[in-house]
Amino acid sequence: MLGSLVFTTTAMTVTNLFCLFLIGDLTDTFVFPVMIAARYITIADFLQHIESLIIAIWIFGIFVKISVFLYIFATSTAEWFGLRDYKPVVGPLSFLCMVFAYWVVSGGSGISSLVSASANLYTISILFILPAMIYGVAWLKKGWAHFRKNRAST
């Protein structure tokens, strides 16, 4: 996991520096500066227009990320309801995710509002605060069970 984190951080840093060095101060004005930078890449005079390769890698990464999040969502939901197998809840949860995604982002204006300044607050609350609260409740629950066990044994 640490190796993956180091690799991802290094790749993102190199990509961002490449875009910054190639495009300069205009980097922040583009929505997808990597795609603009990819237009300038030419390898050995025969490998040009590698935007399609970048898009393919991007879509594969999105697919893997969605698959991992759906797996976590399905297994945790099955565990929460006390089911032995997570497979029966995958279909309904996938449908709910698609409905929720369409509800949150129903067009270009929805995407721009989601990625605006409120996106940082949304990301921090959903990806950091909510899991921290769940971990805190689990920690308190474990501590309370340990306290009751020690109290009952004395």
N, C-alpha and C positions, 0 to 999 in steps of 0.2 A: 504494500500500500504506500509506503514511504517512497519507494522507487517510482511509482506511478505519479505521485504528487510532484516529485522533483522533475520528472520528465515533462509533465504537463506545464509546470511553472516555467521551465526552461524554454519549451516550445512557444508558449504565449509571450514570453519576454523577447525572444528572438523575432517572432512575428511582429510584435508591436514596434520593436526597434527598426526592423526592416521597413515597415510602413512609414515610420517617422523619418527615417533617413531618405527614403525615396520620394515621399510626397511633401514632407516638411510641415510647415504650419497649417496647411490645408487639411491635415489628417482628421482633425476633429469636425470638419464640415461635411465629410462623407458619412453616409449611413453604414456602408460596408467598405472600409478602406482597404481591406485585404483583397477584395475583388478588383479594386482600382489598381493596386500594386501588382496583382497577378497579370494584368494586361501588358505590363512592361517586361515580364520575364521571358527570356529566350534562352534555351539551352541547346547549344551545338547547332544552331540555325535550322533545326528540323522540329524541335519540340517547342511549339508556340501555342498560345491561347490555352493555358492550363487552368482556366477558370472552371471548366467542367470537372477536372480532377479535384479541385478544391471544393466544389459543390458536392461531389460524390462523397468525399471524406466528411464533409459537414453533415450531410444527410445520414450517413452511417453512424456518426457520433450521436446525432439526435435520436436515431432509432435505438441505439444501445442505452442511452440515458433514459428514454421513456420506458424501455423494457425493464431496466433495473428498478426504476421507481414504481412501475406497476407490480413487479414481483414483490417488492417490499410492502406495498400497499395491500396486496392480496394476502400475503402471509401474515401480516400483522392483523388484518381484519379477521382472518380465519382463526388466529390465536385469540383474538379478543372475544369472538363469539363461541369459542371452545370447540371449533370444528377440528376433525382429525386431518383433513386434507384441504389445501387451499384452492384446488382446481375448480370446485363448483362456484366460487365467488369471482373468478377471473373475468368471466363474460359480463356479469352485471356491473362490476367495477370498471371495466373498460368502457362500457356504454355510459356510465356516469361520468367518467373522465372526459369522454368526447362531448357530452352535453355541457359539462361545466366549462370546457375549453371554448366551445362555441358561444356560451353565455358570456364569458369574460371578454373574449376577443371576437367580436362579430364583424369586424371590418378594419380598414386601415386606421380609422380614428381610435378604435379600441386598442390596437397595437401601440399607437403613439402615446396614448394616455397611460398604458401599462408600462411602457419603457421610459416614461418621463421621470421627473424627480421623485414621484411616489414609488417607483420601482425599487429604489434602495430600501425604503422603509418596509415594503412588502417582502423583499428578499430577506432582510434581516429578521423580520418577525416570523416568517414561515420557516426559514432554513436554520435559524439560530435560537430564537427565543422559545418557539413552540417545542422543539426537541429538548431544549434545556429544561423547560417546565415539566415535560413528560419524564425526563430523567430524574428530576428533583422529586416528583411524586413517587416514582418507583423507589428511589433511595429512602424517602420517608416511610414508605410502606414496608420496605425491608427492615428498616430500623425499628419500626413499631412492632413488627412481627418478632424480631429478636428481643425486644424489650418485654413483650408479653410472654415469650417462651421462658426467659430468665425469671420473670416474676412468678410464673406458674410453677417453676421447678423449685422455688424456695419456700 
